């Protein structure tokens, strides 16, 4: 299993003075065996929790492990 950095942008629901929708970048660390698996996981994770989002980049990291508890 590997860890992937998933970069996304979210629609904030706000509009700029120029009338453009303001987007906020966000990053997630996702475990998986392939980019397709990670893309599916992030889609399931974000489904229903926010308005519009777009995945802008998925890249494999050199992270070997994530320590949750000791």
PyMOL Python script that loads the backbone (N, CA, C, O; Angstrom):
from pymol import cmd

cmd.read_pdbstr("""\
ATOM      1  N   UNK A   1       0.837  -1.167   0.000  1.00  0.00           N
ATOM      2  CA  UNK A   1       0.000   0.000   0.000  1.00  0.00           C
ATOM      3  C   UNK A   1       0.890   1.240   0.000  1.00  0.00           C
ATOM      4  O   UNK A   1       1.961   1.261   0.606  1.00  0.00           O
ATOM      5  N   UNK A   2       0.424   2.257  -0.686  1.00  0.00           N
ATOM      6  CA  UNK A   2       1.144   3.526  -0.778  1.00  0.00           C
ATOM      7  C   UNK A   2       0.236   4.649  -0.305  1.00  0.00           C
ATOM      8  O   UNK A   2      -0.960   4.459  -0.084  1.00  0.00           O
ATOM      9  N   UNK A   3       0.832   5.817  -0.158  1.00  0.00           N
ATOM     10  CA  UNK A   3       0.076   7.008   0.218  1.00  0.00           C
ATOM     11  C   UNK A   3       0.162   8.019  -0.909  1.00  0.00           C
ATOM     12  O   UNK A   3       1.225   8.240  -1.489  1.00  0.00           O
ATOM     13  N   UNK A   4      -0.979   8.630  -1.208  1.00  0.00           N
ATOM     14  CA  UNK A   4      -1.077   9.586  -2.305  1.00  0.00           C
ATOM     15  C   UNK A   4      -1.540  10.931  -1.772  1.00  0.00           C
ATOM     16  O   UNK A   4      -2.379  10.997  -0.874  1.00  0.00           O
ATOM     17  N   UNK A   5      -0.990  12.002  -2.329  1.00  0.00           N
ATOM     18  CA  UNK A   5      -1.428  13.348  -2.018  1.00  0.00           C
ATOM     19  C   UNK A   5      -2.454  13.744  -3.072  1.00  0.00           C
ATOM     20  O   UNK A   5      -2.158  13.769  -4.267  1.00  0.00           O
ATOM     21  N   UNK A   6      -3.661  14.054  -2.615  1.00  0.00           N
ATOM     22  CA  UNK A   6      -4.738  14.434  -3.513  1.00  0.00           C
ATOM     23  C   UNK A   6      -5.006  15.929  -3.334  1.00  0.00           C
ATOM     24  O   UNK A   6      -5.372  16.378  -2.248  1.00  0.00           O
ATOM     25  N   UNK A   7      -4.818  16.690  -4.410  1.00  0.00           N
ATOM     26  CA  UNK A   7      -5.070  18.123  -4.374  1.00  0.00           C
ATOM     27  C   UNK A   7      -6.406  18.396  -5.050  1.00  0.00           C
ATOM     28  O   UNK A   7      -6.683  17.900  -6.142  1.00  0.00           O
ATOM     29  N   UNK A   8      -7.228  19.197  -4.375  1.00  0.00           N
ATOM     30  CA  UNK A   8      -8.555  19.516  -4.886  1.00  0.00           C
ATOM     31  C   UNK A   8      -8.813  21.014  -4.768  1.00  0.00           C
ATOM     32  O   UNK A   8      -8.075  21.737  -4.098  1.00  0.00           O
ATOM     33  N   UNK A   9      -9.865  21.460  -5.428  1.00  0.00           N
ATOM     34  CA  UNK A   9     -10.384  22.812  -5.216  1.00  0.00           C
ATOM     35  C   UNK A   9     -11.877  22.703  -4.938  1.00  0.00           C
ATOM     36  O   UNK A   9     -12.574  21.878  -5.528  1.00  0.00           O
ATOM     37  N   UNK A  10     -12.357  23.550  -4.028  1.00  0.00           N
ATOM     38  CA  UNK A  10     -13.752  23.559  -3.621  1.00  0.00           C
ATOM     39  C   UNK A  10     -14.395  24.886  -3.966  1.00  0.00           C
ATOM     40  O   UNK A  10     -13.755  25.935  -3.885  1.00  0.00           O
ATOM     41  N   UNK A  11     -15.644  24.839  -4.345  1.00  0.00           N
ATOM     42  CA  UNK A  11     -16.427  26.058  -4.487  1.00  0.00           C
ATOM     43  C   UNK A  11     -16.857  26.479  -3.088  1.00  0.00           C
ATOM     44  O   UNK A  11     -17.456  25.695  -2.353  1.00  0.00           O
ATOM     45  N   UNK A  12     -16.547  27.737  -2.721  1.00  0.00           N
ATOM     46  CA  UNK A  12     -16.860  28.203  -1.371  1.00  0.00           C
ATOM     47  C   UNK A  12     -18.296  28.686  -1.231  1.00  0.00           C
ATOM     48  O   UNK A  12     -18.785  28.851  -0.114  1.00  0.00           O
ATOM     49  N   UNK A  13     -18.971  28.912  -2.339  1.00  0.00           N
ATOM     50  CA  UNK A  13     -20.314  29.467  -2.293  1.00  0.00           C
ATOM     51  C   UNK A  13     -20.305  30.982  -2.307  1.00  0.00           C
ATOM     52  O   UNK A  13     -21.359  31.617  -2.352  1.00  0.00           O
ATOM     53  N   UNK A  14     -19.109  31.564  -2.270  1.00  0.00           N
ATOM     54  CA  UNK A  14     -18.963  33.015  -2.317  1.00  0.00           C
ATOM     55  C   UNK A  14     -18.603  33.452  -3.735  1.00  0.00           C
ATOM     56  O   UNK A  14     -18.091  32.669  -4.535  1.00  0.00           O
ATOM     57  N   UNK A  15     -18.881  34.714  -4.020  1.00  0.00           N
ATOM     58  CA  UNK A  15     -18.599  35.260  -5.339  1.00  0.00           C
ATOM     59  C   UNK A  15     -17.687  36.477  -5.173  1.00  0.00           C
ATOM     60  O   UNK A  15     -17.895  37.301  -4.282  1.00  0.00           O
ATOM     61  N   UNK A  16     -16.671  36.581  -6.044  1.00  0.00           N
ATOM     62  CA  UNK A  16     -15.755  37.720  -5.988  1.00  0.00           C
ATOM     63  C   UNK A  16     -16.422  38.975  -6.551  1.00  0.00           C
ATOM     64  O   UNK A  16     -17.524  38.910  -7.096  1.00  0.00           O
ATOM     65  N   UNK A  17     -15.752  40.105  -6.416  1.00  0.00           N
ATOM     66  CA  UNK A  17     -16.274  41.365  -6.945  1.00  0.00           C
ATOM     67  C   UNK A  17     -16.439  41.312  -8.460  1.00  0.00           C
ATOM     68  O   UNK A  17     -17.256  42.037  -9.028  1.00  0.00           O
ATOM     69  N   UNK A  18     -15.661  40.454  -9.108  1.00  0.00           N
ATOM     70  CA  UNK A  18     -15.749  40.296 -10.560  1.00  0.00           C
ATOM     71  C   UNK A  18     -16.874  39.348 -10.972  1.00  0.00           C
ATOM     72  O   UNK A  18     -17.128  39.153 -12.161  1.00  0.00           O
ATOM     73  N   UNK A  19     -17.550  38.757  -9.976  1.00  0.00           N
ATOM     74  CA  UNK A  19     -18.644  37.838 -10.268  1.00  0.00           C
ATOM     75  C   UNK A  19     -18.208  36.397 -10.452  1.00  0.00           C
ATOM     76  O   UNK A  19     -19.006  35.558 -10.871  1.00  0.00           O
ATOM     77  N   UNK A  20     -16.942  36.096 -10.142  1.00  0.00           N
ATOM     78  CA  UNK A  20     -16.428  34.728 -10.285  1.00  0.00           C
ATOM     79  C   UNK A  20     -16.609  33.955  -8.974  1.00  0.00           C
ATOM     80  O   UNK A  20     -16.502  34.519  -7.885  1.00  0.00           O
ATOM     81  N   UNK A  21     -16.879  32.673  -9.100  1.00  0.00           N
ATOM     82  CA  UNK A  21     -17.013  31.818  -7.923  1.00  0.00           C
ATOM     83  C   UNK A  21     -15.645  31.652  -7.277  1.00  0.00           C
ATOM     84  O   UNK A  21     -14.669  31.331  -7.955  1.00  0.00           O
ATOM     85  N   UNK A  22     -15.574  31.871  -5.959  1.00  0.00           N
ATOM     86  CA  UNK A  22     -14.310  31.735  -5.229  1.00  0.00           C
ATOM     87  C   UNK A  22     -14.078  30.254  -4.937  1.00  0.00           C
ATOM     88  O   UNK A  22     -14.964  29.560  -4.439  1.00  0.00           O
ATOM     89  N   UNK A  23     -12.881  29.785  -5.253  1.00  0.00           N
ATOM     90  CA  UNK A  23     -12.515  28.390  -4.999  1.00  0.00           C
ATOM     91  C   UNK A  23     -11.395  28.334  -3.976  1.00  0.00           C
ATOM     92  O   UNK A  23     -10.499  29.177  -3.972  1.00  0.00           O
ATOM     93  N   UNK A  24     -11.454  27.333  -3.111  1.00  0.00           N
ATOM     94  CA  UNK A  24     -10.463  27.145  -2.058  1.00  0.00           C
ATOM     95  C   UNK A  24      -9.719  25.839  -2.312  1.00  0.00           C
ATOM     96  O   UNK A  24     -10.353  24.808  -2.537  1.00  0.00           O
ATOM     97  N   UNK A  25      -8.374  25.859  -2.279  1.00  0.00           N
ATOM     98  CA  UNK A  25      -7.627  24.612  -2.446  1.00  0.00           C
ATOM     99  C   UNK A  25      -7.623  23.795  -1.147  1.00  0.00           C
ATOM    100  O   UNK A  25      -7.676  24.358  -0.053  1.00  0.00           O
ATOM    101  N   UNK A  26      -7.560  22.486  -1.274  1.00  0.00           N
ATOM    102  CA  UNK A  26      -7.462  21.586  -0.129  1.00  0.00           C
ATOM    103  C   UNK A  26      -6.637  20.371  -0.543  1.00  0.00           C
ATOM    104  O   UNK A  26      -6.628  19.981  -1.711  1.00  0.00           O
ATOM    105  N   UNK A  27      -5.940  19.776   0.434  1.00  0.00           N
ATOM    106  CA  UNK A  27      -5.118  18.589   0.180  1.00  0.00           C
ATOM    107  C   UNK A  27      -5.504  17.475   1.139  1.00  0.00           C
ATOM    108  O   UNK A  27      -5.831  17.723   2.300  1.00  0.00           O
ATOM    109  N   UNK A  28      -5.462  16.238   0.638  1.00  0.00           N
ATOM    110  CA  UNK A  28      -5.789  15.061   1.431  1.00  0.00           C
ATOM    111  C   UNK A  28      -4.710  14.000   1.233  1.00  0.00           C
ATOM    112  O   UNK A  28      -4.186  13.842   0.131  1.00  0.00           O
ATOM    113  N   UNK A  29      -4.382  13.279   2.293  1.00  0.00           N
ATOM    114  CA  UNK A  29      -3.476  12.138   2.216  1.00  0.00           C
ATOM    115  C   UNK A  29      -4.348  10.893   2.211  1.00  0.00           C
ATOM    116  O   UNK A  29      -5.107  10.661   3.152  1.00  0.00           O
ATOM    117  N   UNK A  30      -4.243  10.088   1.151  1.00  0.00           N
ATOM    118  CA  UNK A  30      -5.119   8.933   0.971  1.00  0.00           C
ATOM    119  C   UNK A  30      -4.276   7.684   0.732  1.00  0.00           C
ATOM    120  O   UNK A  30      -3.345   7.707  -0.074  1.00  0.00           O
ATOM    121  N   UNK A  31      -4.595   6.601   1.424  1.00  0.00           N
ATOM    122  CA  UNK A  31      -3.883   5.338   1.208  1.00  0.00           C
ATOM    123  C   UNK A  31      -4.549   4.568   0.078  1.00  0.00           C
ATOM    124  O   UNK A  31      -5.761   4.659  -0.120  1.00  0.00           O
ATOM    125  N   UNK A  32      -3.743   3.807  -0.661  1.00  0.00           N
ATOM    126  CA  UNK A  32      -4.301   3.000  -1.739  1.00  0.00           C
ATOM    127  C   UNK A  32      -3.215   2.299  -2.522  1.00  0.00           C
ATOM    128  O   UNK A  32      -2.026   2.549  -2.327  1.00  0.00           O
ATOM    129  N   UNK A  33      -3.643   1.409  -3.419  1.00  0.00           N
ATOM    130  CA  UNK A  33      -2.715   0.654  -4.246  1.00  0.00           C
ATOM    131  C   UNK A  33      -2.578   1.223  -5.651  1.00  0.00           C
ATOM    132  O   UNK A  33      -1.663   0.846  -6.384  1.00  0.00           O
ATOM    133  N   UNK A  34      -3.487   2.136  -6.039  1.00  0.00           N
ATOM    134  CA  UNK A  34      -3.428   2.729  -7.374  1.00  0.00           C
ATOM    135  C   UNK A  34      -4.111   4.090  -7.368  1.00  0.00           C
ATOM    136  O   UNK A  34      -4.860   4.424  -6.450  1.00  0.00           O
ATOM    137  N   UNK A  35      -3.840   4.858  -8.400  1.00  0.00           N
ATOM    138  CA  UNK A  35      -4.471   6.173  -8.538  1.00  0.00           C
ATOM    139  C   UNK A  35      -5.985   6.018  -8.669  1.00  0.00           C
ATOM    140  O   UNK A  35      -6.738   6.809  -8.101  1.00  0.00           O
ATOM    141  N   UNK A  36      -6.430   5.019  -9.403  1.00  0.00           N
ATOM    142  CA  UNK A  36      -7.870   4.802  -9.569  1.00  0.00           C
ATOM    143  C   UNK A  36      -8.562   4.496  -8.244  1.00  0.00           C
ATOM    144  O   UNK A  36      -9.664   4.981  -7.988  1.00  0.00           O
ATOM    145  N   UNK A  37      -7.913   3.692  -7.404  1.00  0.00           N
ATOM    146  CA  UNK A  37      -8.477   3.378  -6.096  1.00  0.00           C
ATOM    147  C   UNK A  37      -8.558   4.635  -5.231  1.00  0.00           C
ATOM    148  O   UNK A  37      -9.554   4.857  -4.543  1.00  0.00           O
ATOM    149  N   UNK A  38      -7.512   5.450  -5.270  1.00  0.00           N
ATOM    150  CA  UNK A  38      -7.474   6.689  -4.492  1.00  0.00           C
ATOM    151  C   UNK A  38      -8.549   7.666  -4.983  1.00  0.00           C
ATOM    152  O   UNK A  38      -9.218   8.313  -4.178  1.00  0.00           O
ATOM    153  N   UNK A  39      -8.708   7.766  -6.282  1.00  0.00           N
ATOM    154  CA  UNK A  39      -9.725   8.648  -6.850  1.00  0.00           C
ATOM    155  C   UNK A  39     -11.126   8.216  -6.397  1.00  0.00           C
ATOM    156  O   UNK A  39     -11.968   9.060  -6.091  1.00  0.00           O
ATOM    157  N   UNK A  40     -11.367   6.927  -6.356  1.00  0.00           N
ATOM    158  CA  UNK A  40     -12.648   6.403  -5.895  1.00  0.00           C
ATOM    159  C   UNK A  40     -12.855   6.713  -4.414  1.00  0.00           C
ATOM    160  O   UNK A  40     -13.943   7.123  -4.009  1.00  0.00           O
ATOM    161  N   UNK A  41     -11.814   6.519  -3.610  1.00  0.00           N
ATOM    162  CA  UNK A  41     -11.913   6.782  -2.172  1.00  0.00           C
ATOM    163  C   UNK A  41     -12.204   8.251  -1.877  1.00  0.00           C
ATOM    164  O   UNK A  41     -13.051   8.558  -1.038  1.00  0.00           O
ATOM    165  N   UNK A  42     -11.513   9.155  -2.555  1.00  0.00           N
ATOM    166  CA  UNK A  42     -11.722  10.583  -2.284  1.00  0.00           C
ATOM    167  C   UNK A  42     -13.113  11.004  -2.737  1.00  0.00           C
ATOM    168  O   UNK A  42     -13.742  11.850  -2.101  1.00  0.00           O
ATOM    169  N   UNK A  43     -13.597  10.426  -3.824  1.00  0.00           N
ATOM    170  CA  UNK A  43     -14.957  10.722  -4.279  1.00  0.00           C
ATOM    171  C   UNK A  43     -15.998  10.279  -3.269  1.00  0.00           C
ATOM    172  O   UNK A  43     -16.960  11.003  -3.011  1.00  0.00           O
ATOM    173  N   UNK A  44     -15.817   9.087  -2.690  1.00  0.00           N
ATOM    174  CA  UNK A  44     -16.745   8.579  -1.680  1.00  0.00           C
ATOM    175  C   UNK A  44     -16.665   9.416  -0.414  1.00  0.00           C
ATOM    176  O   UNK A  44     -17.684   9.687   0.222  1.00  0.00           O
ATOM    177  N   UNK A  45     -15.450   9.828  -0.046  1.00  0.00           N
ATOM    178  CA  UNK A  45     -15.248  10.621   1.167  1.00  0.00           C
ATOM    179  C   UNK A  45     -15.920  11.989   1.054  1.00  0.00           C
ATOM    180  O   UNK A  45     -16.520  12.467   2.017  1.00  0.00           O
ATOM    181  N   UNK A  46     -15.822  12.612  -0.103  1.00  0.00           N
ATOM    182  CA  UNK A  46     -16.334  13.967  -0.281  1.00  0.00           C
ATOM    183  C   UNK A  46     -17.792  14.016  -0.732  1.00  0.00           C
ATOM    184  O   UNK A  46     -18.409  15.081  -0.696  1.00  0.00           O
ATOM    185  N   UNK A  47     -18.342  12.901  -1.150  1.00  0.00           N
ATOM    186  CA  UNK A  47     -19.723  12.871  -1.639  1.00  0.00           C
ATOM    187  C   UNK A  47     -20.687  13.340  -0.545  1.00  0.00           C
ATOM    188  O   UNK A  47     -20.700  12.805   0.564  1.00  0.00           O
ATOM    189  N   UNK A  48     -21.481  14.337  -0.879  1.00  0.00           N
ATOM    190  CA  UNK A  48     -22.499  14.821   0.041  1.00  0.00           C
ATOM    191  C   UNK A  48     -22.003  15.765   1.127  1.00  0.00           C
ATOM    192  O   UNK A  48     -22.813  16.390   1.811  1.00  0.00           O
ATOM    193  N   UNK A  49     -20.690  15.881   1.299  1.00  0.00           N
ATOM    194  CA  UNK A  49     -20.184  16.718   2.381  1.00  0.00           C
ATOM    195  C   UNK A  49     -19.953  18.161   1.939  1.00  0.00           C
ATOM    196  O   UNK A  49     -19.891  19.064   2.773  1.00  0.00           O
ATOM    197  N   UNK A  50     -19.829  18.377   0.654  1.00  0.00           N
ATOM    198  CA  UNK A  50     -19.553  19.714   0.141  1.00  0.00           C
ATOM    199  C   UNK A  50     -20.290  19.930  -1.164  1.00  0.00           C
ATOM    200  O   UNK A  50     -20.878  19.003  -1.720  1.00  0.00           O
ATOM    201  N   UNK A  51     -20.254  21.172  -1.652  1.00  0.00           N
ATOM    202  CA  UNK A  51     -20.881  21.481  -2.935  1.00  0.00           C
ATOM    203  C   UNK A  51     -20.065  20.913  -4.073  1.00  0.00           C
ATOM    204  O   UNK A  51     -19.948  19.695  -4.209  1.00  0.00           O
ATOM    205  N   UNK A  52     -19.504  21.773  -4.884  1.00  0.00           N
ATOM    206  CA  UNK A  52     -18.707  21.311  -6.005  1.00  0.00           C
ATOM    207  C   UNK A  52     -17.239  21.216  -5.648  1.00  0.00           C
ATOM    208  O   UNK A  52     -16.708  22.077  -4.946  1.00  0.00           O
ATOM    209  N   UNK A  53     -16.588  20.185  -6.124  1.00  0.00           N
ATOM    210  CA  UNK A  53     -15.146  20.050  -5.948  1.00  0.00           C
ATOM    211  C   UNK A  53     -14.547  19.479  -7.223  1.00  0.00           C
ATOM    212  O   UNK A  53     -15.236  18.862  -8.035  1.00  0.00           O
ATOM    213  N   UNK A  54     -13.264  19.699  -7.375  1.00  0.00           N
ATOM    214  CA  UNK A  54     -12.543  19.150  -8.523  1.00  0.00           C
ATOM    215  C   UNK A  54     -11.204  18.623  -8.041  1.00  0.00           C
ATOM    216  O   UNK A  54     -10.481  19.318  -7.328  1.00  0.00           O
ATOM    217  N   UNK A  55     -10.873  17.412  -8.421  1.00  0.00           N
ATOM    218  CA  UNK A  55      -9.549  16.870  -8.127  1.00  0.00           C
ATOM    219  C   UNK A  55      -8.604  17.412  -9.181  1.00  0.00           C
ATOM    220  O   UNK A  55      -8.801  17.189 -10.376  1.00  0.00           O
ATOM    221  N   UNK A  56      -7.571  18.128  -8.735  1.00  0.00           N
ATOM    222  CA  UNK A  56      -6.652  18.745  -9.676  1.00  0.00           C
ATOM    223  C   UNK A  56      -5.364  17.956  -9.853  1.00  0.00           C
ATOM    224  O   UNK A  56      -4.696  18.079 -10.880  1.00  0.00           O
ATOM    225  N   UNK A  57      -5.006  17.135  -8.846  1.00  0.00           N
ATOM    226  CA  UNK A  57      -3.773  16.358  -8.963  1.00  0.00           C
ATOM    227  C   UNK A  57      -3.763  15.228  -7.950  1.00  0.00           C
ATOM    228  O   UNK A  57      -4.191  15.405  -6.809  1.00  0.00           O
ATOM    229  N   UNK A  58      -3.278  14.071  -8.362  1.00  0.00           N
ATOM    230  CA  UNK A  58      -3.030  12.940  -7.463  1.00  0.00           C
ATOM    231  C   UNK A  58      -1.608  12.490  -7.701  1.00  0.00           C
ATOM    232  O   UNK A  58      -1.243  12.137  -8.822  1.00  0.00           O
ATOM    233  N   UNK A  59      -0.797  12.501  -6.647  1.00  0.00           N
ATOM    234  CA  UNK A  59       0.600  12.084  -6.810  1.00  0.00           C
ATOM    235  C   UNK A  59       1.014  11.164  -5.667  1.00  0.00           C
ATOM    236  O   UNK A  59       0.642  11.371  -4.512  1.00  0.00           O
ATOM    237  N   UNK A  60       1.787  10.148  -6.016  1.00  0.00           N
ATOM    238  CA  UNK A  60       2.283   9.187  -5.037  1.00  0.00           C
ATOM    239  C   UNK A  60       3.354   9.855  -4.187  1.00  0.00           C
ATOM    240  O   UNK A  60       4.232  10.540  -4.711  1.00  0.00           O
ATOM    241  N   UNK A  61       3.282   9.655  -2.873  1.00  0.00           N
ATOM    242  CA  UNK A  61       4.254  10.252  -1.963  1.00  0.00           C
ATOM    243  C   UNK A  61       5.319   9.228  -1.575  1.00  0.00           C
ATOM    244  O   UNK A  61       5.213   8.049  -1.912  1.00  0.00           O
ATOM    245  N   UNK A  62       6.330   9.688  -0.872  1.00  0.00           N
ATOM    246  CA  UNK A  62       7.377   8.802  -0.356  1.00  0.00           C
ATOM    247  C   UNK A  62       7.100   8.415   1.092  1.00  0.00           C
ATOM    248  O   UNK A  62       7.946   7.807   1.748  1.00  0.00           O
ATOM    249  N   UNK A  63       5.934   8.761   1.582  1.00  0.00           N
ATOM    250  CA  UNK A  63       5.551   8.436   2.970  1.00  0.00           C
ATOM    251  C   UNK A  63       5.428   6.930   3.105  1.00  0.00           C
ATOM    252  O   UNK A  63       4.750   6.279   2.311  1.00  0.00           O
ATOM    253  N   UNK A  64       6.084   6.384   4.112  1.00  0.00           N
ATOM    254  CA  UNK A  64       6.077   4.938   4.324  1.00  0.00           C
ATOM    255  C   UNK A  64       4.961   4.474   5.230  1.00  0.00           C
ATOM    256  O   UNK A  64       4.434   3.374   5.067  1.00  0.00           O
ATOM    257  N   UNK A  65       4.595   5.322   6.195  1.00  0.00           N
ATOM    258  CA  UNK A  65       3.540   4.944   7.128  1.00  0.00           C
ATOM    259  C   UNK A  65       2.966   6.185   7.785  1.00  0.00           C
ATOM    260  O   UNK A  65       3.617   7.227   7.869  1.00  0.00           O
ATOM    261  N   UNK A  66       1.739   6.050   8.245  1.00  0.00           N
ATOM    262  CA  UNK A  66       1.098   7.098   9.024  1.00  0.00           C
ATOM    263  C   UNK A  66       0.826   6.499  10.396  1.00  0.00           C
ATOM    264  O   UNK A  66       0.161   5.469  10.500  1.00  0.00           O
ATOM    265  N   UNK A  67       1.330   7.130  11.447  1.00  0.00           N
ATOM    266  CA  UNK A  67       1.172   6.632  12.797  1.00  0.00           C
ATOM    267  C   UNK A  67      -0.042   7.332  13.413  1.00  0.00           C
ATOM    268  O   UNK A  67      -0.039   8.547  13.608  1.00  0.00           O
ATOM    269  N   UNK A  68      -1.073   6.549  13.714  1.00  0.00           N
ATOM    270  CA  UNK A  68      -2.303   7.107  14.281  1.00  0.00           C
ATOM    271  C   UNK A  68      -2.240   7.129  15.792  1.00  0.00           C
ATOM    272  O   UNK A  68      -2.598   8.128  16.415  1.00  0.00           O
ATOM    273  N   UNK A  69      -1.791   6.047  16.383  1.00  0.00           N
ATOM    274  CA  UNK A  69      -1.765   5.908  17.842  1.00  0.00           C
ATOM    275  C   UNK A  69      -0.489   5.213  18.260  1.00  0.00           C
ATOM    276  O   UNK A  69       0.106   4.449  17.500  1.00  0.00           O
ATOM    277  N   UNK A  70      -0.092   5.489  19.463  1.00  0.00           N
ATOM    278  CA  UNK A  70       1.109   4.822  20.004  1.00  0.00           C
ATOM    279  C   UNK A  70       0.686   3.948  21.176  1.00  0.00           C
ATOM    280  O   UNK A  70       1.525   3.290  21.790  1.00  0.00           O
TER     281      UNK A  70
END
""", "prot")
cmd.dss("prot")
cmd.show_as("cartoon", "prot")
cmd.util.cbc("prot")
cmd.orient("prot")
